[in-house]
Amino acid sequence: MAEELKPLRIGELVVRPPVVLAALAGYTDLAYRTVCRELGAPFCSTEMMLDRQLLLPGKLRRRLVRIGQDDHPIAGQIIGSDPGTMAAAAAELCRSGFDVIDVNLACPARKVLRRRRGGYLLRVPELALRIIQAVVAAADRPVTVKLRTGFDAAGGETAFWRIAEGAFEAGVAALCVHARTVEQRYTGRADWGFLARVKAHFATGCIIGSGDVDGPAKVVEMVRRTGADGVAIARAAIGNPWIFRQLEDYLAGRPPRRPDLAEQRRVLERHYALTVQLYGPRRGSNRMRKFGIKYAKLHPAPKKVRAAFVNVTHPGQWQRVLETFYDG
Ligand SMILES: Cc1cc2nc3c(=O)[nH]c(=O)nc-3n(C[C@H](O)[C@H](O)[C@H](O)COP(=O)(O)O)c2cc1C
């Protein structure tokens, strides 16, 4: 049976179906976004980008801000702790052609928390709001905020509501809520009940839900159960870019297509070539190793293929794994 979902609207942008390839550090670079777009991803986020790095001219900055021709609409995500530097980074992303600027108040990595960035800001709502206000003032396009339900259970939800209310008052176009605390990182189940409460509270504010969406049926389930305007797909998209095509199939009432070995190989080769273009052969094949491990899950002999990808240390070996296991 066909399923109808309303498009996601962020400012003037209209995203159909209402899903986003979430920000994934180490994964959602130009190469992987391109692969996901070719399989139907309608809206993508970059990996988080450190504000300061965006202000330093050089190769890294150029690579971070590179957007493909068909890589729109796209959100550029920034992380930092100083309102002025975050504002300058946001302006830089606007000049580089990003359609949306996304502020990260969610990252739970220890190094990030120590530097008072990402999820740490959920402990200091007033600073978080100064950052948001500065970014909104500096950006001439929609600003969104990625946050979690709170820092930890002990801190309660007060900071969340303070930041969420203040963000919409400041003119933010949407909130993307990962329904876990920072302390939880990726453990336990995402609290969709919390998402439902957020959406009930902000009836006219755009809410994107994040957490535990592992396939097309879950996209629909999240919208139905929480009322979210949009759904972010993160871990389930790593090594399964077909998830976007499968969603299209599911929404149209068709059985979701699974890629056969020949198609897996074609996409792996495309992804590899794009990655090498971006980083060069050595760094590129290192970066592809962790993707290979995830792509292996779709192979009929997942354990063997996973082990082969784990052992790839130089560019030629990547090709050999494809020839050995993906010769259909
Ligand atoms: C490896 C990895 C990297 C991530 N990087 C980012 C990031 O750069 N920015 C961000 O806002 N969230 C990041 N996240 C969080 C995801 O966007 C998402 O909110 C979370 O994984 C829950 O969704 P899922 O259950 O669909 O994976 C990352 C998650 C993982 C697993």
The ligand as a Gaussian input file, in Angstrom:
#p B3LYP/6-31G(d) Opt

LIG

0 1
 C       30.001000       7.619000      13.340000
 C       29.008000       8.703000      13.659000
 C       29.324000      10.019000      13.374000
 C       28.410000      11.034000      13.676000
 N       28.729000      12.324000      13.359000
 C       27.847000      13.320000      13.606000
 C       28.146000      14.670000      13.250000
 O       29.214000      14.987000      12.692000
 N       27.204000      15.613000      13.521000
 C       25.999000      15.304000      14.109000
 O       25.171000      16.186000      14.331000
 N       25.686000      14.033000      14.442000
 C       26.578000      13.046000      14.195000
 N       26.240000      11.748000      14.504000
 C       24.896000      11.450000      15.045000
 C       23.929000      11.078000      13.936000
 O       23.717000      12.143000      13.029000
 C       22.555000      10.648000      14.510000
 O       21.936000      11.718000      15.168000
 C       22.674000       9.454000      15.473000
 O       23.582000       8.495000      14.987000
 C       21.316000       8.782000      15.709000
 O       20.725000       8.393000      14.506000
 P       20.784000       6.863000      13.895000
 O       20.169000       5.969000      14.927000
 O       20.014000       6.997000      12.625000
 O       22.234000       6.532000      13.714000
 C       27.154000      10.739000      14.255000
 C       26.848000       9.401000      14.528000
 C       27.746000       8.392000      14.253000
 C       27.376000       6.964000      14.562000

